[in-house]
Amino acid sequence: MNLVQPRLVGDDPIQSSSLFELIANDVIDKGFSIRPYALPENLTDMLLQHITQLPDDYFKRAGVGRAKDHIINDFIRTDEICWITGNSDAGSAWINWAGELQGYLNKRLFLGLFSFESHFSHYAKGDFYKKHKDAFKGEGNRVLSVVVYLNPNWSAEDGGELVIYPAKSSTSDIIDESKVTVTPNFGTIVVFLSEEFPHEVLPALRDRYAIAGWFRLNTSIANNIDPPR
């Protein structure tokens, strides 16, 4: 868990604001945003170098559910994850970039985003994550999901696409029968409302790297701190 400290990450503030404005407008218009090759290149390169150099034992099998309800279920998902902290240059740079996005969206959309958590994900050949939601109405405090892809030279034959299921159809040319299919290309950013969109990850045919993160509300009550620090 990381409390976000909004700061720019060494890139052009005007360019960052333009990207954040595009993301905000997409969220307003349709509840999700897909921005190919949009993460700053120097940050994407740093993150890719970091994730590919992490020792294998840093990654743990991903499960479903939280806390006492957390279980490993090979029928639902088979990927591995490593939670991101600010203890590395790459992790710190990513958290700062997410903080800048958080600050912009709070100002523009009044979402009340309080904190951010994220992890690296690794899908080996054949790995998948079946259709699910990141949050259910009234049952969690995840508001906005963020995915960034770290895969150079990815092709359609490599599989591993993210499939989003909108509540209603769109005029976008990437919509096919109410499905939005996203190829996990290097630096592509996907943002969507966590409670609104079921989604899945199709089986990857080679190693697939990404970051998944969630902006959360503060739902602390009395001595129950949520999100935990």
Buried (B, 14 or more C-beta within 10 A) or exposed (E): EBEBEBBBBEBEEEEBEEBBEBBBEBBEEBBBBBBEEBBBEEBBBBBBEBBEEBEEEEBEEBBBEEEEEEEEEEEBBBBBBBEBEBEBEBBBBBBBBBBBBBBBBBEBBEBEBBBBBBBBBBBEEEBBBBEEBBBEEEEBBBBBBBBBBBBEEBEEEBBBBBBBBBEEEBEEEEBEEEBBBBBBBBBBBBBBBBBBBEBBBBBBBBBBBBBBBBBBBEEBEEEEEBBEE
